[in-house]
Amino acid sequence: SFFAFQFFILKNFILGIAYFFLKIISFFRVNKEYKNKISSSSFFVGISPECISDELNGNRKTFNLSTWYFDYLDKNKKNRFFFHNCNKKKNLNCSKIFYLSSPVNIIEIKCLVNFIMYGLILIFISFICIFLFKWKLPILLKELLSAKIVRSTSDELLFKNYFFNNSSWVFRPLWTYEAEKKNSKVIMYFYASNLESAHRNDKNIEMPINFYRMMTWKRYFVWDYYHAQTLKNFLKINDEIKSNSIKFKVVGPIPFEDKKLNLNLNKKNINIILFDIPLYRRANSYYFDFEVSFYTYKVLKRFYSDILKICRNKENTNVKLYVKTKRNINIFDHDKRYKNLIFKLSKDIELIEPVMSPIKLSRYFDACISLPFTSTSRIFKNLGKKAIYFDPVQYFKKDHKAAKNIEILNYNDLKKWILKLTNETL
């Protein structure tokens, strides 16, 4: 482990040196026309190609992150441009969406000079530290160089908002602290609202996962009151001073990925969409500390088989079922039993592309049934559609905290719920 850690230090040191030279080269490549756009723009870090589309006005065909930005945040045209570092959308033909390889860029000559002088000294000191077994500077070399760039950049050449999502950015980059000192807003936004572990005893759900308790962001975009309260519990925001320094903004469900794909559903049917939680290989579950007794193959199989059994009843002949998995089921990380189950179900239940946004799907479907405690039922309910959680093995009590005002139904309850939905629709 000692040698592995030394290799880790050396790797970060070399990456830091490469970053130093790349930033100098990038100074001559950054489009200087962006200078007039940056101060009134937002930068979204670490997003996928499906998060971005060129739709700005009129009827939406996609409900993703970029359309949400222009619909929700840009209503008053104060944040006029959307910058991102997704290389696959580099050449998107849109007057308001731009690609930049990094949120941290050297644009001014004075910043370049300061960066070169500071960087050379820092690299030399970091090199000496390696031999003295002082590991902080070599490991943080890239972070310190980025922080220096932001510190040396004029306020008007920093983005107004920097957005980081909940899937990859539990810990803040050092440069974000410097950006906040210059009045830029650094925001952690959540495109999913399910933060808790699925404990049977709801007293244990406030036990944080994924290091939430160690987060130091000052601004959070959350879906609703329940989402904000859960996050406050994880962050231990229980005193007035800390509460005033950290801001929570309720913005409703935030879409993330979507595709331009229309569904042709028979409106004479009652169209219900199902959302599960994918079953991963055991090695992955252990690695991410996601080994939960509820999320098993037995439960998933029962979830689908019970719903099919109810909907095949002669009273529910006009019910049509669809399922949207969270990710493509062919990926290596998924349990083989789960893959086979979904393929088998495709004979009776129509599969929806995983990348389609649940917010878009809520416009097509009459109701949704979700496995506890996915965010999808909260999206549907927030948008005025019928939505419930179905617990096929009665693992959770019906007033479980994590349900957050959404019904948890067992088999008999679900039977009545679908029958009632059928009668109401007819």
C-alpha positions in Angstrom: 0.0 0.0 0.0 2.9 2.3 0.6 4.2 2.0 -2.9 0.7 2.2 -4.3 0.2 5.5 -2.5 3.6 6.8 -3.7 2.5 5.9 -7.3 -0.8 7.9 -6.7 1.3 10.9 -5.6 3.6 10.7 -8.6 0.6 10.3 -11.0 -1.1 13.4 -9.7 2.2 15.3 -9.8 2.7 14.4 -13.5 -0.9 15.3 -14.3 -0.4 18.6 -12.6 2.6 19.4 -14.8 0.7 18.4 -17.9 -2.1 20.6 -16.8 0.3 23.5 -16.4 1.5 23.4 -20.0 -2.0 22.7 -21.4 -3.3 25.8 -19.7 -0.6 27.9 -21.3 -1.3 26.5 -24.7 -5.1 26.9 -24.2 -4.5 30.7 -23.7 -3.9 31.0 -27.5 -6.8 28.8 -28.4 -9.6 30.2 -26.2 -12.1 32.1 -28.4 -11.6 35.7 -27.2 -15.2 36.5 -28.5 -16.4 34.7 -25.3 -15.0 37.6 -23.2 -18.2 39.6 -23.6 -20.5 36.7 -22.8 -18.9 35.1 -19.8 -20.0 37.5 -17.0 -23.7 37.0 -17.8 -23.5 33.2 -18.4 -23.5 29.9 -16.6 -21.1 27.0 -16.9 -22.3 23.4 -16.4 -19.5 21.0 -15.4 -19.5 17.3 -16.2 -22.6 16.7 -18.2 -23.4 14.3 -21.0 -24.4 14.9 -24.7 -28.0 14.1 -23.9 -28.1 17.0 -21.5 -27.8 19.5 -24.3 -30.0 20.4 -27.3 -30.4 23.4 -29.5 -34.0 24.1 -28.6 -34.5 27.5 -27.1 -38.1 28.6 -27.8 -41.5 27.2 -28.8 -42.8 23.7 -28.3 -40.3 21.5 -26.6 -39.3 18.1 -28.1 -36.7 17.5 -25.3 -36.8 18.1 -21.6 -33.1 18.1 -20.6 -30.7 20.3 -18.7 -30.2 23.0 -21.3 -34.0 23.4 -22.0 -34.6 23.7 -18.2 -31.9 26.4 -18.0 -33.5 28.6 -20.6 -37.1 27.9 -19.4 -36.5 28.3 -15.7 -33.2 30.3 -15.0 -33.2 32.5 -18.1 -36.8 33.8 -17.9 -35.6 37.3 -17.4 -32.7 36.9 -19.9 -30.1 37.7 -17.1 -28.2 34.5 -17.7 -28.1 34.6 -21.4 -25.7 31.9 -22.4 -25.1 28.2 -21.5 -21.5 27.1 -21.5 -20.4 23.4 -21.1 -17.4 21.1 -21.4 -19.1 18.2 -23.2 -16.8 17.5 -26.1 -19.4 15.5 -28.1 -21.6 18.7 -28.3 -18.6 20.8 -29.3 -20.0 21.9 -32.7 -23.6 22.4 -31.7 -25.2 25.1 -33.9 -26.8 27.3 -31.4 -26.4 31.1 -30.7 -26.7 30.6 -26.9 -24.9 27.4 -26.2 -21.1 27.2 -26.3 -18.4 24.7 -25.7 -15.3 25.4 -23.5 -13.0 22.5 -22.5 -12.8 23.8 -18.9 -14.6 26.2 -16.6 -11.2 27.6 -15.6 -9.5 29.5 -18.5 -6.6 32.0 -18.9 -8.0 34.8 -21.0 -5.8 37.8 -19.9 -2.1 38.4 -20.4 -1.6 39.4 -16.8 -3.2 36.2 -15.6 -0.9 34.2 -18.0 2.2 35.9 -16.6 1.1 35.3 -12.9 0.2 31.7 -13.7 3.6 30.9 -15.3 5.6 32.4 -12.5 3.5 30.8 -9.8 3.3 27.5 -11.6 7.0 27.1 -12.1 7.7 27.8 -8.4 4.9 25.5 -7.2 6.1 22.6 -9.5 9.7 23.0 -8.2 8.5 23.0 -4.5 6.2 20.0 -5.2 9.1 18.1 -6.7 11.2 18.6 -3.6 8.2 17.6 -1.4 8.0 14.1 -3.1 11.5 13.3 -1.8 10.6 14.6 1.7 7.4 12.4 1.8 5.2 15.5 2.1 2.4 14.6 -0.3 -0.1 17.5 -0.1 1.4 19.8 -2.7 2.1 17.0 -5.4 -1.4 15.6 -5.0 -3.1 19.0 -5.1 -0.9 20.5 -7.8 -3.6 20.7 -10.5 -6.1 22.1 -7.9 -3.7 24.8 -6.8 -2.9 25.8 -10.3 -6.7 26.1 -11.1 -7.2 28.2 -8.0 -4.4 30.6 -9.1 -6.0 31.1 -12.5 -9.4 32.1 -10.9 -7.6 34.3 -8.3 -5.7 36.1 -11.1 -8.7 36.6 -13.4 -10.7 39.8 -13.4 -14.2 39.5 -11.9 -15.9 40.3 -15.2 -14.2 37.3 -16.9 -15.6 34.8 -14.5 -18.9 33.1 -15.1 -21.9 34.3 -13.2 -22.9 30.8 -12.2 -21.0 27.5 -12.0 -23.2 24.4 -11.8 -22.1 21.0 -10.5 -24.4 17.9 -10.4 -24.9 15.5 -7.5 -23.6 12.4 -9.3 -19.9 13.4 -9.5 -19.2 16.4 -7.4 -19.6 15.6 -3.7 -16.3 17.4 -3.0 -15.7 21.0 -4.2 -12.7 21.9 -6.4 -10.5 24.4 -4.7 -10.9 27.0 -7.4 -14.7 27.3 -6.6 -13.8 29.0 -3.3 -11.9 31.6 -5.2 -14.8 32.1 -7.6 -17.2 32.8 -4.7 -14.8 35.4 -3.3 -15.3 37.2 -6.6 -19.1 37.1 -6.4 -19.7 34.1 -8.7 -22.3 31.7 -7.6 -21.3 28.0 -7.3 -24.3 25.7 -7.2 -24.8 22.0 -6.5 -28.0 20.9 -8.3 -29.8 17.6 -7.9 -31.3 15.8 -10.9 -32.5 13.1 -8.6 -34.1 13.5 -5.2 -33.5 10.1 -3.6 -30.7 10.6 -1.1 -31.5 8.2 1.6 -30.5 4.6 2.1 -33.4 2.2 1.9 -33.5 1.1 5.5 -36.6 -0.7 6.8 -36.4 1.3 9.9 -37.0 4.9 8.9 -35.0 6.2 11.9 -31.9 5.0 10.1 -32.5 6.8 6.8 -30.7 9.9 8.0 -27.5 7.9 8.1 -25.7 9.6 5.1 -24.3 7.7 2.1 -21.8 9.0 -0.5 -20.2 11.4 2.0 -23.1 13.9 1.9 -22.2 15.0 5.5 -18.7 16.1 4.2 -20.1 18.4 1.5 -19.2 22.1 1.8 -21.2 23.7 -1.0 -23.0 26.9 0.0 -25.8 26.8 -2.6 -28.1 23.9 -3.4 -30.9 23.6 -6.0 -33.4 21.1 -4.6 -36.8 19.8 -5.8 -39.1 20.5 -2.8 -39.3 21.0 0.9 -38.8 17.3 1.7 -35.6 17.2 -0.4 -34.3 20.3 1.4 -35.0 18.9 4.8 -33.3 15.6 4.1 -30.2 17.4 2.8 -30.2 19.7 5.9 -30.2 16.6 8.1 -27.3 15.1 6.3 -25.3 18.3 6.4 -26.2 18.8 10.1 -27.5 22.3 9.5 -29.2 22.7 12.9 -27.8 26.1 14.1 -28.9 29.5 12.9 -25.4 30.7 11.8 -24.7 27.7 9.6 -28.3 27.8 8.2 -27.9 31.4 7.1 -24.6 30.7 5.3 -26.0 27.8 3.3 -28.8 28.6 0.8 -31.4 26.1 -0.5 -33.5 27.0 -3.5 -36.6 24.9 -4.3 -36.8 24.7 -8.1 -38.9 21.6 -8.7 -37.7 18.5 -10.6 -34.6 19.2 -12.6 -34.3 17.3 -15.9 -31.0 15.9 -17.0 -30.9 13.7 -20.1 -33.4 13.4 -22.9 -33.7 12.6 -26.6 -35.9 13.9 -29.4 -38.2 11.0 -29.5 -42.0 11.0 -29.7 -44.2 8.2 -28.4 -47.3 7.1 -30.2 -49.6 5.8 -27.4 -53.1 4.6 -27.9 -55.1 7.1 -25.8 -58.0 4.6 -25.6 -55.8 2.6 -23.2 -54.7 3.4 -19.7 -51.0 3.8 -20.2 -48.9 3.1 -17.1 -45.2 3.3 -17.0 -43.0 1.4 -14.5 -39.8 2.5 -13.0 -37.4 0.1 -11.2 -34.0 0.3 -9.5 -31.5 -1.6 -11.6 -29.8 -4.6 -10.1 -26.0 -4.4 -10.3 -23.4 -7.1 -10.1 -22.5 -7.9 -6.5 -19.0 -6.6 -7.0 -20.4 -3.2 -7.9 -22.8 -3.1 -5.1 -20.1 -3.8 -2.5 -17.7 -1.3 -4.1 -20.3 1.6 -3.9 -21.6 0.4 -0.6 -25.0 -0.2 -2.1 -25.7 -3.7 -0.8 -29.3 -3.2 0.5 -31.5 -6.1 1.5 -34.5 -4.7 -0.3 -33.0 -4.3 -3.8 -32.6 -7.9 -4.7 -33.5 -10.0 -7.8 -36.3 -11.7 -5.8 -37.9 -8.3 -5.1 -37.5 -7.0 -8.6 -39.0 -10.2 -10.1 -41.9 -10.0 -7.7 -42.4 -6.3 -8.5 -43.0 -7.0 -12.2 -44.8 -10.3 -11.8 -47.4 -8.9 -9.4 -48.1 -5.9 -11.6 -48.5 -8.2 -14.7 -50.8 -10.5 -12.7 -53.1 -7.6 -11.7 -53.1 -6.0 -15.2 -53.9 -9.3 -16.9 -57.1 -9.5 -14.9 -60.2 -9.3 -17.1 -61.2 -6.1 -15.4 -58.0 -4.4 -16.6 -57.9 -5.4 -20.2 -57.4 -1.8 -21.4 -54.3 -1.3 -19.2 -51.1 -1.0 -21.3 -47.7 -1.3 -19.4 -44.4 0.2 -20.3 -41.1 0.2 -18.4 -38.1 2.6 -18.5 -34.9 1.3 -16.9 -32.5 3.7 -15.4 -29.7 2.8 -17.8 -29.1 0.7 -20.8 -29.6 -2.9 -19.5 -26.7 -4.2 -21.7 -24.0 -2.4 -19.7 -21.5 -4.7 -18.0 -22.3 -3.5 -14.5 -25.8 -5.0 -14.5 -26.6 -8.3 -12.9 -27.2 -11.0 -15.6 -30.4 -12.1 -13.9 -31.7 -8.6 -14.1 -30.9 -8.3 -17.8 -32.6 -11.6 -18.6 -35.6 -10.6 -16.6 -36.1 -7.3 -18.6 -35.6 -9.1 -21.9 -38.2 -11.7 -20.8 -40.6 -9.0 -19.7 -40.3 -7.2 -23.1 -42.8 -9.7 -24.5 -45.5 -8.3 -22.2 -44.3 -4.8 -21.3 -43.0 -2.3 -23.9 -39.5 -0.9 -23.2 -38.8 2.8 -23.3 -35.4 4.2 -24.1 -33.5 4.8 -20.8 -32.3 8.2 -21.8 -35.8 9.6 -22.1 -36.6 12.2 -19.5 -39.3 11.2 -16.9 -40.6 14.8 -17.1 -41.3 14.3 -20.8 -42.8 10.8 -20.1 -45.2 12.4 -17.6 -46.9 14.1 -20.5 -47.6 10.8 -22.3 -48.6 8.5 -19.5 -51.7 8.4 -17.2 -49.8 7.1 -14.2 -46.5 5.7 -13.0 -45.6 2.9 -10.6 -42.2 3.0 -9.0 -40.1 0.8 -6.8 -39.4 2.6 -3.5 -37.8 5.1 -3.3 -37.0 6.4 -6.8 -37.4 10.0 -7.8 -39.8 9.2 -10.7 -43.0 9.1 -8.6 -42.2 12.4 -7.2 -41.7 13.9 -10.7 -45.1 12.5 -11.8 -46.9 13.7 -8.7 -45.3 17.1 -8.9 -46.6 17.4 -12.4 -50.2 16.4 -11.4 -50.1 12.8 -12.5 -51.1 9.6 -10.6 -48.0 8.1 -8.9 -47.3 5.6 -6.2 -44.6 3.3 -4.8 -45.2 -0.4 -5.0 -43.6 -2.6 -2.3 -44.2 -6.2 -3.4 -42.8 -7.8 -0.3 -44.2 -5.3 2.3 -40.7 -4.4 3.4 -41.5 -0.8 4.3 -44.3 0.5 6.5 -46.8 2.7 4.7 -45.8 5.9 6.4 -42.1 5.5 5.9 -40.2 8.8 6.0 -38.5 8.2 2.7 -41.9 8.1 0.9 -42.3 11.8 1.4 -46.0 12.1 1.0 -46.3 9.4 -1.8 -48.4 6.3 -1.1 -46.6 3.0 -0.6 -48.9 0.2 -1.8 -48.8 -3.6 -1.3 -50.4 -6.1 -3.7 -54.0 -5.7 -2.5 -53.7 -1.9 -2.4 -52.3 -1.9 -5.9 -55.1 -4.0 -7.2 -57.7 -1.5 -5.9 -55.6 1.5 -7.2 -55.4 0.2 -10.7 -59.1 -0.7 -10.7 -60.0 2.8 -9.5 -57.7 4.3 -12.1 -59.4 2.2 -14.8 -62.9 3.4 -13.7 -61.8 7.1 -13.4 -60.3 7.0 -16.9 -63.3 5.3 -18.5 
